C-alpha cells in the first residue's frame, strides 16, 4: 500500500497500451486524516483474477492536484 501526498508531472518517453482491469474507490479516514483509496484488481488472465493488485491512498492535497491535472488534460 502506498500513500501519495503530491504528484510530479512527467512526460513519458514511450507510451504503450495497458490491459484493462476492475478498480474500486474507498473513502478512508485514519488517525483523523482522510484519504481516497484506489484499488485495482488482477486482470482476467492472472492466476487469482479478483485479488487486489495495487492499492494507493491519496491525501486531499494529492487528490486536488490530480483533479487539476486531469481537468487541464481532458
mmJSON file of the N, C-alpha and C atoms, coordinates in Angstrom:
{"data_MODEL":{"atom_site":{
"group_PDB":["ATOM","ATOM","ATOM","ATOM","ATOM","ATOM","ATOM","ATOM","ATOM","ATOM","ATOM","ATOM","ATOM","ATOM","ATOM","ATOM","ATOM","ATOM","ATOM","ATOM","ATOM","ATOM","ATOM","ATOM","ATOM","ATOM","ATOM","ATOM","ATOM","ATOM","ATOM","ATOM","ATOM","ATOM","ATOM","ATOM","ATOM","ATOM","ATOM","ATOM","ATOM","ATOM","ATOM","ATOM","ATOM","ATOM","ATOM","ATOM","ATOM","ATOM","ATOM","ATOM","ATOM","ATOM","ATOM","ATOM","ATOM","ATOM","ATOM","ATOM","ATOM","ATOM","ATOM","ATOM","ATOM","ATOM","ATOM","ATOM","ATOM","ATOM","ATOM","ATOM","ATOM","ATOM","ATOM","ATOM","ATOM","ATOM","ATOM","ATOM","ATOM","ATOM","ATOM","ATOM","ATOM","ATOM","ATOM","ATOM","ATOM","ATOM","ATOM","ATOM","ATOM","ATOM","ATOM","ATOM","ATOM","ATOM","ATOM","ATOM","ATOM","ATOM","ATOM","ATOM","ATOM","ATOM","ATOM","ATOM","ATOM","ATOM","ATOM","ATOM","ATOM","ATOM","ATOM","ATOM","ATOM","ATOM","ATOM","ATOM","ATOM","ATOM","ATOM","ATOM","ATOM","ATOM","ATOM","ATOM","ATOM","ATOM","ATOM","ATOM","ATOM","ATOM","ATOM","ATOM","ATOM","ATOM","ATOM","ATOM","ATOM","ATOM","ATOM","ATOM","ATOM","ATOM","ATOM","ATOM","ATOM","ATOM","ATOM","ATOM","ATOM","ATOM","ATOM","ATOM","ATOM","ATOM","ATOM","ATOM","ATOM","ATOM","ATOM","ATOM","ATOM","ATOM","ATOM","ATOM","ATOM","ATOM","ATOM","ATOM","ATOM","ATOM","ATOM","ATOM","ATOM","ATOM","ATOM","ATOM","ATOM","ATOM","ATOM","ATOM","ATOM","ATOM","ATOM","ATOM","ATOM","ATOM","ATOM","ATOM","ATOM","ATOM","ATOM","ATOM","ATOM","ATOM","ATOM","ATOM","ATOM","ATOM","ATOM","ATOM","ATOM","ATOM","ATOM","ATOM","ATOM","ATOM","ATOM","ATOM","ATOM","ATOM","ATOM","ATOM","ATOM","ATOM","ATOM","ATOM","ATOM","ATOM"],
"id":[1,2,3,4,5,6,7,8,9,10,11,12,13,14,15,16,17,18,19,20,21,22,23,24,25,26,27,28,29,30,31,32,33,34,35,36,37,38,39,40,41,42,43,44,45,46,47,48,49,50,51,52,53,54,55,56,57,58,59,60,61,62,63,64,65,66,67,68,69,70,71,72,73,74,75,76,77,78,79,80,81,82,83,84,85,86,87,88,89,90,91,92,93,94,95,96,97,98,99,100,101,102,103,104,105,106,107,108,109,110,111,112,113,114,115,116,117,118,119,120,121,122,123,124,125,126,127,128,129,130,131,132,133,134,135,136,137,138,139,140,141,142,143,144,145,146,147,148,149,150,151,152,153,154,155,156,157,158,159,160,161,162,163,164,165,166,167,168,169,170,171,172,173,174,175,176,177,178,179,180,181,182,183,184,185,186,187,188,189,190,191,192,193,194,195,196,197,198,199,200,201,202,203,204,205,206,207,208,209,210,211,212,213,214,215,216,217,218,219,220,221,222],
"type_symbol":["N","C","C","N","C","C","N","C","C","N","C","C","N","C","C","N","C","C","N","C","C","N","C","C","N","C","C","N","C","C","N","C","C","N","C","C","N","C","C","N","C","C","N","C","C","N","C","C","N","C","C","N","C","C","N","C","C","N","C","C","N","C","C","N","C","C","N","C","C","N","C","C","N","C","C","N","C","C","N","C","C","N","C","C","N","C","C","N","C","C","N","C","C","N","C","C","N","C","C","N","C","C","N","C","C","N","C","C","N","C","C","N","C","C","N","C","C","N","C","C","N","C","C","N","C","C","N","C","C","N","C","C","N","C","C","N","C","C","N","C","C","N","C","C","N","C","C","N","C","C","N","C","C","N","C","C","N","C","C","N","C","C","N","C","C","N","C","C","N","C","C","N","C","C","N","C","C","N","C","C","N","C","C","N","C","C","N","C","C","N","C","C","N","C","C","N","C","C","N","C","C","N","C","C","N","C","C","N","C","C","N","C","C","N","C","C","N","C","C","N","C","C"],
"label_atom_id":["N","CA","C","N","CA","C","N","CA","C","N","CA","C","N","CA","C","N","CA","C","N","CA","C","N","CA","C","N","CA","C","N","CA","C","N","CA","C","N","CA","C","N","CA","C","N","CA","C","N","CA","C","N","CA","C","N","CA","C","N","CA","C","N","CA","C","N","CA","C","N","CA","C","N","CA","C","N","CA","C","N","CA","C","N","CA","C","N","CA","C","N","CA","C","N","CA","C","N","CA","C","N","CA","C","N","CA","C","N","CA","C","N","CA","C","N","CA","C","N","CA","C","N","CA","C","N","CA","C","N","CA","C","N","CA","C","N","CA","C","N","CA","C","N","CA","C","N","CA","C","N","CA","C","N","CA","C","N","CA","C","N","CA","C","N","CA","C","N","CA","C","N","CA","C","N","CA","C","N","CA","C","N","CA","C","N","CA","C","N","CA","C","N","CA","C","N","CA","C","N","CA","C","N","CA","C","N","CA","C","N","CA","C","N","CA","C","N","CA","C","N","CA","C","N","CA","C","N","CA","C","N","CA","C","N","CA","C","N","CA","C","N","CA","C","N","CA","C","N","CA","C","N","CA","C","N","CA","C"],
"label_alt_id":[null,null,null,null,null,null,null,null,null,null,null,null,null,null,null,null,null,null,null,null,null,null,null,null,null,null,null,null,null,null,null,null,null,null,null,null,null,null,null,null,null,null,null,null,null,null,null,null,null,null,null,null,null,null,null,null,null,null,null,null,null,null,null,null,null,null,null,null,null,null,null,null,null,null,null,null,null,null,null,null,null,null,null,null,null,null,null,null,null,null,null,null,null,null,null,null,null,null,null,null,null,null,null,null,null,null,null,null,null,null,null,null,null,null,null,null,null,null,null,null,null,null,null,null,null,null,null,null,null,null,null,null,null,null,null,null,null,null,null,null,null,null,null,null,null,null,null,null,null,null,null,null,null,null,null,null,null,null,null,null,null,null,null,null,null,null,null,null,null,null,null,null,null,null,null,null,null,null,null,null,null,null,null,null,null,null,null,null,null,null,null,null,null,null,null,null,null,null,null,null,null,null,null,null,null,null,null,null,null,null,null,null,null,null,null,null,null,null,null,null,null,null],
"label_comp_id":["UNK","UNK","UNK","UNK","UNK","UNK","UNK","UNK","UNK","UNK","UNK","UNK","UNK","UNK","UNK","UNK","UNK","UNK","UNK","UNK","UNK","UNK","UNK","UNK","UNK","UNK","UNK","UNK","UNK","UNK","UNK","UNK","UNK","UNK","UNK","UNK","UNK","UNK","UNK","UNK","UNK","UNK","UNK","UNK","UNK","UNK","UNK","UNK","UNK","UNK","UNK","UNK","UNK","UNK","UNK","UNK","UNK","UNK","UNK","UNK","UNK","UNK","UNK","UNK","UNK","UNK","UNK","UNK","UNK","UNK","UNK","UNK","UNK","UNK","UNK","UNK","UNK","UNK","UNK","UNK","UNK","UNK","UNK","UNK","UNK","UNK","UNK","UNK","UNK","UNK","UNK","UNK","UNK","UNK","UNK","UNK","UNK","UNK","UNK","UNK","UNK","UNK","UNK","UNK","UNK","UNK","UNK","UNK","UNK","UNK","UNK","UNK","UNK","UNK","UNK","UNK","UNK","UNK","UNK","UNK","UNK","UNK","UNK","UNK","UNK","UNK","UNK","UNK","UNK","UNK","UNK","UNK","UNK","UNK","UNK","UNK","UNK","UNK","UNK","UNK","UNK","UNK","UNK","UNK","UNK","UNK","UNK","UNK","UNK","UNK","UNK","UNK","UNK","UNK","UNK","UNK","UNK","UNK","UNK","UNK","UNK","UNK","UNK","UNK","UNK","UNK","UNK","UNK","UNK","UNK","UNK","UNK","UNK","UNK","UNK","UNK","UNK","UNK","UNK","UNK","UNK","UNK","UNK","UNK","UNK","UNK","UNK","UNK","UNK","UNK","UNK","UNK","UNK","UNK","UNK","UNK","UNK","UNK","UNK","UNK","UNK","UNK","UNK","UNK","UNK","UNK","UNK","UNK","UNK","UNK","UNK","UNK","UNK","UNK","UNK","UNK","UNK","UNK","UNK","UNK","UNK","UNK"],
"label_asym_id":["A","A","A","A","A","A","A","A","A","A","A","A","A","A","A","A","A","A","A","A","A","A","A","A","A","A","A","A","A","A","A","A","A","A","A","A","A","A","A","A","A","A","A","A","A","A","A","A","A","A","A","A","A","A","A","A","A","A","A","A","A","A","A","A","A","A","A","A","A","A","A","A","A","A","A","A","A","A","A","A","A","A","A","A","A","A","A","A","A","A","A","A","A","A","A","A","A","A","A","A","A","A","A","A","A","A","A","A","A","A","A","A","A","A","A","A","A","A","A","A","A","A","A","A","A","A","A","A","A","A","A","A","A","A","A","A","A","A","A","A","A","A","A","A","A","A","A","A","A","A","A","A","A","A","A","A","A","A","A","A","A","A","A","A","A","A","A","A","A","A","A","A","A","A","A","A","A","A","A","A","A","A","A","A","A","A","A","A","A","A","A","A","A","A","A","A","A","A","A","A","A","A","A","A","A","A","A","A","A","A","A","A","A","A","A","A","A","A","A","A","A","A"],
"label_entity_id":["1","1","1","1","1","1","1","1","1","1","1","1","1","1","1","1","1","1","1","1","1","1","1","1","1","1","1","1","1","1","1","1","1","1","1","1","1","1","1","1","1","1","1","1","1","1","1","1","1","1","1","1","1","1","1","1","1","1","1","1","1","1","1","1","1","1","1","1","1","1","1","1","1","1","1","1","1","1","1","1","1","1","1","1","1","1","1","1","1","1","1","1","1","1","1","1","1","1","1","1","1","1","1","1","1","1","1","1","1","1","1","1","1","1","1","1","1","1","1","1","1","1","1","1","1","1","1","1","1","1","1","1","1","1","1","1","1","1","1","1","1","1","1","1","1","1","1","1","1","1","1","1","1","1","1","1","1","1","1","1","1","1","1","1","1","1","1","1","1","1","1","1","1","1","1","1","1","1","1","1","1","1","1","1","1","1","1","1","1","1","1","1","1","1","1","1","1","1","1","1","1","1","1","1","1","1","1","1","1","1","1","1","1","1","1","1","1","1","1","1","1","1"],
"label_seq_id":[1,1,1,2,2,2,3,3,3,4,4,4,5,5,5,6,6,6,7,7,7,8,8,8,9,9,9,10,10,10,11,11,11,12,12,12,13,13,13,14,14,14,15,15,15,16,16,16,17,17,17,18,18,18,19,19,19,20,20,20,21,21,21,22,22,22,23,23,23,24,24,24,25,25,25,26,26,26,27,27,27,28,28,28,29,29,29,30,30,30,31,31,31,32,32,32,33,33,33,34,34,34,35,35,35,36,36,36,37,37,37,38,38,38,39,39,39,40,40,40,41,41,41,42,42,42,43,43,43,44,44,44,45,45,45,46,46,46,47,47,47,48,48,48,49,49,49,50,50,50,51,51,51,52,52,52,53,53,53,54,54,54,55,55,55,56,56,56,57,57,57,58,58,58,59,59,59,60,60,60,61,61,61,62,62,62,63,63,63,64,64,64,65,65,65,66,66,66,67,67,67,68,68,68,69,69,69,70,70,70,71,71,71,72,72,72,73,73,73,74,74,74],
"pdbx_PDB_ins_code":[null,null,null,null,null,null,null,null,null,null,null,null,null,null,null,null,null,null,null,null,null,null,null,null,null,null,null,null,null,null,null,null,null,null,null,null,null,null,null,null,null,null,null,null,null,null,null,null,null,null,null,null,null,null,null,null,null,null,null,null,null,null,null,null,null,null,null,null,null,null,null,null,null,null,null,null,null,null,null,null,null,null,null,null,null,null,null,null,null,null,null,null,null,null,null,null,null,null,null,null,null,null,null,null,null,null,null,null,null,null,null,null,null,null,null,null,null,null,null,null,null,null,null,null,null,null,null,null,null,null,null,null,null,null,null,null,null,null,null,null,null,null,null,null,null,null,null,null,null,null,null,null,null,null,null,null,null,null,null,null,null,null,null,null,null,null,null,null,null,null,null,null,null,null,null,null,null,null,null,null,null,null,null,null,null,null,null,null,null,null,null,null,null,null,null,null,null,null,null,null,null,null,null,null,null,null,null,null,null,null,null,null,null,null,null,null,null,null,null,null,null,null],
"Cartn_x":[0.852,0.0,0.895,0.465,1.235,0.333,0.903,0.22,0.906,0.113,0.648,0.238,1.225,0.955,1.076,1.815,1.898,2.343,2.036,2.417,3.461,4.256,5.181,4.788,4.49,4.101,5.326,5.193,6.312,5.826,6.578,6.302,6.927,6.172,6.683,7.482,8.559,9.362,8.672,7.91,7.252,5.882,4.865,3.511,3.075,2.677,2.231,0.863,0.068,-1.244,-1.123,-2.105,-2.187,-3.424,-3.404,-4.587,-5.632,-6.886,-7.968,-8.231,-8.487,-8.795,-9.937,-10.523,-11.531,-10.844,-11.533,-10.992,-12.131,-11.777,-12.735,-12.127,-13.012,-12.6,-13.223,-12.426,-12.915,-12.552,-13.447,-13.196,-12.764,-11.529,-10.899,-10.559,-10.719,-10.234,-9.411,-8.173,-7.255,-6.514,-6.614,-5.953,-6.292,-7.552,-8.021,-7.691,-6.982,-6.644,-7.5,-8.049,-8.901,-8.105,-8.476,-7.825,-8.881,-8.544,-9.278,-8.376,-8.895,-8.107,-8.593,-7.657,-7.948,-7.296,-8.12,-7.621,-7.868,-6.857,-7.039,-6.951,-7.627,-7.732,-7.093,-6.589,-5.899,-6.723,-6.051,-6.732,-7.269,-8.174,-8.8,-7.794,-6.62,-5.599,-4.705,-4.837,-3.984,-4.493,-3.628,-3.979,-5.141,-5.14,-6.239,-6.821,-7.784,-8.26,-8.842,-9.525,-10.179,-9.365,-8.094,-7.226,-6.735,-6.653,-6.149,-4.702,-4.431,-3.077,-2.317,-2.97,-2.347,-3.33,-2.808,-3.637,-2.904,-3.556,-2.946,-3.91,-3.4,-4.205,-3.703,-4.64,-4.322,-4.767,-3.881,-4.278,-5.146,-5.752,-6.569,-5.723,-4.516,-3.634,-3.312,-3.003,-2.695,-3.925,-5.089,-6.329,-6.639,-6.499,-6.746,-5.78,-4.524,-3.526,-3.864,-4.259,-4.623,-5.823,-6.84,-8.025,-7.7,-6.775,-6.368,-5.658,-4.729,-4.038,-5.037,-5.959,-6.941,-7.848,-8.282,-9.162,-8.466,-7.186,-6.434,-6.22,-6.027,-5.732,-6.967,-8.114,-9.324,-10.096],
"Cartn_y":[-1.17,0.0,1.23,2.243,3.481,4.666,5.672,6.946,7.987,8.681,9.726,11.07,11.917,13.248,14.338,14.063,15.005,14.275,14.873,14.314,15.195,14.583,15.292,14.954,15.962,15.736,15.335,14.239,13.711,13.318,13.693,13.253,11.879,10.985,9.639,9.628,8.864,8.704,7.797,6.825,5.848,5.551,5.484,5.184,3.871,2.932,1.616,1.319,0.493,0.163,-0.639,-0.464,-1.23,-2.113,-3.191,-4.046,-3.39,-3.676,-3.127,-4.032,-3.411,-4.143,-3.439,-4.123,-3.502,-2.711,-1.686,-0.866,-0.418,-0.161,0.383,1.606,2.458,3.632,3.508,3.754,3.752,5.081,5.592,6.811,6.381,6.72,6.211,7.368,7.14,8.09,7.304,7.743,7.051,8.095,7.978,8.917,10.366,10.615,11.969,12.491,11.721,12.152,11.383,12.109,11.495,11.186,10.069,9.614,9.135,9.186,8.465,7.3,6.083,4.887,4.267,3.979,3.324,1.947,0.918,-0.456,-0.983,-1.589,-2.257,-3.758,-4.495,-5.942,-6.631,-7.848,-8.604,-8.761,-8.756,-8.968,-10.386,-10.63,-11.953,-13.037,-12.646,-13.621,-14.052,-13.406,-13.741,-14.975,-15.577,-16.794,-16.551,-15.384,-15.021,-13.702,-13.764,-12.554,-11.457,-11.8,-10.77,-10.315,-10.675,-10.269,-8.835,-8.049,-6.676,-6.723,-5.952,-5.887,-4.688,-3.539,-2.292,-1.544,-0.87,-0.057,1.244,2.37,3.682,4.584,5.257,6.236,7.634,8.496,9.888,10.779,11.676,12.702,13.715,14.623,15.658,16.491,16.838,17.647,16.917,15.632,14.852,14.708,14.459,14.339,15.646,16.778,18.08,18.321,17.958,18.125,17.251,16.004,15.091,15.614,16.107,16.606,17.862,18.685,19.862,19.444,18.494,17.986,17.361,16.556,15.877,16.885,17.914,18.927,19.635,19.91,20.548,19.584,18.318,17.321,16.978,16.774,16.368,17.563],
"Cartn_z":[0.0,0.0,0.0,-0.719,-0.818,-0.512,0.147,0.371,-0.49,-1.315,-2.191,-1.614,-1.33,-0.786,-1.847,-2.924,-4.038,-5.293,-6.419,-7.713,-8.367,-9.208,-10.074,-11.506,-12.31,-13.698,-14.511,-15.251,-16.017,-17.409,-18.425,-19.786,-19.993,-20.616,-20.891,-22.176,-22.168,-23.381,-24.381,-23.852,-24.712,-24.114,-24.945,-24.487,-25.115,-24.269,-24.738,-24.127,-24.774,-24.22,-22.924,-22.049,-20.801,-20.854,-20.091,-20.028,-19.121,-19.388,-18.585,-17.394,-16.24,-15.011,-14.295,-13.329,-12.478,-11.379,-10.89,-9.813,-8.902,-7.648,-6.69,-6.028,-5.516,-4.747,-3.369,-2.338,-0.963,-0.317,0.508,1.268,2.659,3.027,4.238,5.166,6.459,7.454,8.461,8.684,9.583,10.416,11.705,12.631,12.311,11.939,11.664,10.28,9.467,8.106,7.112,6.123,5.111,3.85,3.219,2.0,1.015,-0.268,-1.305,-1.68,-1.51,-1.804,-3.101,-3.988,-5.263,-5.245,-5.446,-5.516,-6.927,-7.521,-8.805,-8.578,-9.438,-9.284,-10.476,-10.235,-11.269,-12.527,-13.661,-14.934,-14.996,-15.898,-16.007,-16.369,-16.853,-17.238,-16.069,-14.914,-13.769,-13.043,-12.265,-11.521,-10.557,-9.888,-8.986,-9.503,-10.423,-11.119,-10.219,-9.124,-8.322,-7.12,-7.073,-5.976,-6.208,-5.126,-5.256,-5.739,-6.803,-7.359,-6.817,-6.842,-6.401,-5.518,-4.514,-3.633,-3.357,-3.651,-3.481,-2.723,-1.708,-0.977,-1.307,-1.669,-1.987,-0.846,-0.41,0.548,-0.181,0.565,-0.065,-1.023,-0.604,-1.461,-2.762,-2.669,-3.869,-4.756,-4.143,-4.911,-5.642,-4.943,-5.573,-6.734,-6.532,-7.586,-8.792,-8.538,-9.615,-10.397,-9.711,-10.411,-11.226,-10.746,-11.525,-12.81,-12.688,-13.886,-14.857,-14.323,-15.172,-15.872,-15.167,-15.763,-16.929,-16.786,-17.871,-19.038,-18.729,-19.767,-20.602,-19.933,-20.633,-21.134],
"occupancy":[1.0,1.0,1.0,1.0,1.0,1.0,1.0,1.0,1.0,1.0,1.0,1.0,1.0,1.0,1.0,1.0,1.0,1.0,1.0,1.0,1.0,1.0,1.0,1.0,1.0,1.0,1.0,1.0,1.0,1.0,1.0,1.0,1.0,1.0,1.0,1.0,1.0,1.0,1.0,1.0,1.0,1.0,1.0,1.0,1.0,1.0,1.0,1.0,1.0,1.0,1.0,1.0,1.0,1.0,1.0,1.0,1.0,1.0,1.0,1.0,1.0,1.0,1.0,1.0,1.0,1.0,1.0,1.0,1.0,1.0,1.0,1.0,1.0,1.0,1.0,1.0,1.0,1.0,1.0,1.0,1.0,1.0,1.0,1.0,1.0,1.0,1.0,1.0,1.0,1.0,1.0,1.0,1.0,1.0,1.0,1.0,1.0,1.0,1.0,1.0,1.0,1.0,1.0,1.0,1.0,1.0,1.0,1.0,1.0,1.0,1.0,1.0,1.0,1.0,1.0,1.0,1.0,1.0,1.0,1.0,1.0,1.0,1.0,1.0,1.0,1.0,1.0,1.0,1.0,1.0,1.0,1.0,1.0,1.0,1.0,1.0,1.0,1.0,1.0,1.0,1.0,1.0,1.0,1.0,1.0,1.0,1.0,1.0,1.0,1.0,1.0,1.0,1.0,1.0,1.0,1.0,1.0,1.0,1.0,1.0,1.0,1.0,1.0,1.0,1.0,1.0,1.0,1.0,1.0,1.0,1.0,1.0,1.0,1.0,1.0,1.0,1.0,1.0,1.0,1.0,1.0,1.0,1.0,1.0,1.0,1.0,1.0,1.0,1.0,1.0,1.0,1.0,1.0,1.0,1.0,1.0,1.0,1.0,1.0,1.0,1.0,1.0,1.0,1.0,1.0,1.0,1.0,1.0,1.0,1.0,1.0,1.0,1.0,1.0,1.0,1.0,1.0,1.0,1.0,1.0,1.0,1.0],
"B_iso_or_equiv":[0.0,0.0,0.0,0.0,0.0,0.0,0.0,0.0,0.0,0.0,0.0,0.0,0.0,0.0,0.0,0.0,0.0,0.0,0.0,0.0,0.0,0.0,0.0,0.0,0.0,0.0,0.0,0.0,0.0,0.0,0.0,0.0,0.0,0.0,0.0,0.0,0.0,0.0,0.0,0.0,0.0,0.0,0.0,0.0,0.0,0.0,0.0,0.0,0.0,0.0,0.0,0.0,0.0,0.0,0.0,0.0,0.0,0.0,0.0,0.0,0.0,0.0,0.0,0.0,0.0,0.0,0.0,0.0,0.0,0.0,0.0,0.0,0.0,0.0,0.0,0.0,0.0,0.0,0.0,0.0,0.0,0.0,0.0,0.0,0.0,0.0,0.0,0.0,0.0,0.0,0.0,0.0,0.0,0.0,0.0,0.0,0.0,0.0,0.0,0.0,0.0,0.0,0.0,0.0,0.0,0.0,0.0,0.0,0.0,0.0,0.0,0.0,0.0,0.0,0.0,0.0,0.0,0.0,0.0,0.0,0.0,0.0,0.0,0.0,0.0,0.0,0.0,0.0,0.0,0.0,0.0,0.0,0.0,0.0,0.0,0.0,0.0,0.0,0.0,0.0,0.0,0.0,0.0,0.0,0.0,0.0,0.0,0.0,0.0,0.0,0.0,0.0,0.0,0.0,0.0,0.0,0.0,0.0,0.0,0.0,0.0,0.0,0.0,0.0,0.0,0.0,0.0,0.0,0.0,0.0,0.0,0.0,0.0,0.0,0.0,0.0,0.0,0.0,0.0,0.0,0.0,0.0,0.0,0.0,0.0,0.0,0.0,0.0,0.0,0.0,0.0,0.0,0.0,0.0,0.0,0.0,0.0,0.0,0.0,0.0,0.0,0.0,0.0,0.0,0.0,0.0,0.0,0.0,0.0,0.0,0.0,0.0,0.0,0.0,0.0,0.0,0.0,0.0,0.0,0.0,0.0,0.0],
"pdbx_formal_charge":[null,null,null,null,null,null,null,null,null,null,null,null,null,null,null,null,null,null,null,null,null,null,null,null,null,null,null,null,null,null,null,null,null,null,null,null,null,null,null,null,null,null,null,null,null,null,null,null,null,null,null,null,null,null,null,null,null,null,null,null,null,null,null,null,null,null,null,null,null,null,null,null,null,null,null,null,null,null,null,null,null,null,null,null,null,null,null,null,null,null,null,null,null,null,null,null,null,null,null,null,null,null,null,null,null,null,null,null,null,null,null,null,null,null,null,null,null,null,null,null,null,null,null,null,null,null,null,null,null,null,null,null,null,null,null,null,null,null,null,null,null,null,null,null,null,null,null,null,null,null,null,null,null,null,null,null,null,null,null,null,null,null,null,null,null,null,null,null,null,null,null,null,null,null,null,null,null,null,null,null,null,null,null,null,null,null,null,null,null,null,null,null,null,null,null,null,null,null,null,null,null,null,null,null,null,null,null,null,null,null,null,null,null,null,null,null,null,null,null,null,null,null],
"auth_seq_id":[1,1,1,2,2,2,3,3,3,4,4,4,5,5,5,6,6,6,7,7,7,8,8,8,9,9,9,10,10,10,11,11,11,12,12,12,13,13,13,14,14,14,15,15,15,16,16,16,17,17,17,18,18,18,19,19,19,20,20,20,21,21,21,22,22,22,23,23,23,24,24,24,25,25,25,26,26,26,27,27,27,28,28,28,29,29,29,30,30,30,31,31,31,32,32,32,33,33,33,34,34,34,35,35,35,36,36,36,37,37,37,38,38,38,39,39,39,40,40,40,41,41,41,42,42,42,43,43,43,44,44,44,45,45,45,46,46,46,47,47,47,48,48,48,49,49,49,50,50,50,51,51,51,52,52,52,53,53,53,54,54,54,55,55,55,56,56,56,57,57,57,58,58,58,59,59,59,60,60,60,61,61,61,62,62,62,63,63,63,64,64,64,65,65,65,66,66,66,67,67,67,68,68,68,69,69,69,70,70,70,71,71,71,72,72,72,73,73,73,74,74,74],
"auth_comp_id":["UNK","UNK","UNK","UNK","UNK","UNK","UNK","UNK","UNK","UNK","UNK","UNK","UNK","UNK","UNK","UNK","UNK","UNK","UNK","UNK","UNK","UNK","UNK","UNK","UNK","UNK","UNK","UNK","UNK","UNK","UNK","UNK","UNK","UNK","UNK","UNK","UNK","UNK","UNK","UNK","UNK","UNK","UNK","UNK","UNK","UNK","UNK","UNK","UNK","UNK","UNK","UNK","UNK","UNK","UNK","UNK","UNK","UNK","UNK","UNK","UNK","UNK","UNK","UNK","UNK","UNK","UNK","UNK","UNK","UNK","UNK","UNK","UNK","UNK","UNK","UNK","UNK","UNK","UNK","UNK","UNK","UNK","UNK","UNK","UNK","UNK","UNK","UNK","UNK","UNK","UNK","UNK","UNK","UNK","UNK","UNK","UNK","UNK","UNK","UNK","UNK","UNK","UNK","UNK","UNK","UNK","UNK","UNK","UNK","UNK","UNK","UNK","UNK","UNK","UNK","UNK","UNK","UNK","UNK","UNK","UNK","UNK","UNK","UNK","UNK","UNK","UNK","UNK","UNK","UNK","UNK","UNK","UNK","UNK","UNK","UNK","UNK","UNK","UNK","UNK","UNK","UNK","UNK","UNK","UNK","UNK","UNK","UNK","UNK","UNK","UNK","UNK","UNK","UNK","UNK","UNK","UNK","UNK","UNK","UNK","UNK","UNK","UNK","UNK","UNK","UNK","UNK","UNK","UNK","UNK","UNK","UNK","UNK","UNK","UNK","UNK","UNK","UNK","UNK","UNK","UNK","UNK","UNK","UNK","UNK","UNK","UNK","UNK","UNK","UNK","UNK","UNK","UNK","UNK","UNK","UNK","UNK","UNK","UNK","UNK","UNK","UNK","UNK","UNK","UNK","UNK","UNK","UNK","UNK","UNK","UNK","UNK","UNK","UNK","UNK","UNK","UNK","UNK","UNK","UNK","UNK","UNK"],
"auth_asym_id":["A","A","A","A","A","A","A","A","A","A","A","A","A","A","A","A","A","A","A","A","A","A","A","A","A","A","A","A","A","A","A","A","A","A","A","A","A","A","A","A","A","A","A","A","A","A","A","A","A","A","A","A","A","A","A","A","A","A","A","A","A","A","A","A","A","A","A","A","A","A","A","A","A","A","A","A","A","A","A","A","A","A","A","A","A","A","A","A","A","A","A","A","A","A","A","A","A","A","A","A","A","A","A","A","A","A","A","A","A","A","A","A","A","A","A","A","A","A","A","A","A","A","A","A","A","A","A","A","A","A","A","A","A","A","A","A","A","A","A","A","A","A","A","A","A","A","A","A","A","A","A","A","A","A","A","A","A","A","A","A","A","A","A","A","A","A","A","A","A","A","A","A","A","A","A","A","A","A","A","A","A","A","A","A","A","A","A","A","A","A","A","A","A","A","A","A","A","A","A","A","A","A","A","A","A","A","A","A","A","A","A","A","A","A","A","A","A","A","A","A","A","A"],
"auth_atom_id":["N","CA","C","N","CA","C","N","CA","C","N","CA","C","N","CA","C","N","CA","C","N","CA","C","N","CA","C","N","CA","C","N","CA","C","N","CA","C","N","CA","C","N","CA","C","N","CA","C","N","CA","C","N","CA","C","N","CA","C","N","CA","C","N","CA","C","N","CA","C","N","CA","C","N","CA","C","N","CA","C","N","CA","C","N","CA","C","N","CA","C","N","CA","C","N","CA","C","N","CA","C","N","CA","C","N","CA","C","N","CA","C","N","CA","C","N","CA","C","N","CA","C","N","CA","C","N","CA","C","N","CA","C","N","CA","C","N","CA","C","N","CA","C","N","CA","C","N","CA","C","N","CA","C","N","CA","C","N","CA","C","N","CA","C","N","CA","C","N","CA","C","N","CA","C","N","CA","C","N","CA","C","N","CA","C","N","CA","C","N","CA","C","N","CA","C","N","CA","C","N","CA","C","N","CA","C","N","CA","C","N","CA","C","N","CA","C","N","CA","C","N","CA","C","N","CA","C","N","CA","C","N","CA","C","N","CA","C","N","CA","C","N","CA","C","N","CA","C","N","CA","C","N","CA","C","N","CA","C"],
"pdbx_PDB_model_num":[1,1,1,1,1,1,1,1,1,1,1,1,1,1,1,1,1,1,1,1,1,1,1,1,1,1,1,1,1,1,1,1,1,1,1,1,1,1,1,1,1,1,1,1,1,1,1,1,1,1,1,1,1,1,1,1,1,1,1,1,1,1,1,1,1,1,1,1,1,1,1,1,1,1,1,1,1,1,1,1,1,1,1,1,1,1,1,1,1,1,1,1,1,1,1,1,1,1,1,1,1,1,1,1,1,1,1,1,1,1,1,1,1,1,1,1,1,1,1,1,1,1,1,1,1,1,1,1,1,1,1,1,1,1,1,1,1,1,1,1,1,1,1,1,1,1,1,1,1,1,1,1,1,1,1,1,1,1,1,1,1,1,1,1,1,1,1,1,1,1,1,1,1,1,1,1,1,1,1,1,1,1,1,1,1,1,1,1,1,1,1,1,1,1,1,1,1,1,1,1,1,1,1,1,1,1,1,1,1,1,1,1,1,1,1,1,1,1,1,1,1,1]
}}}
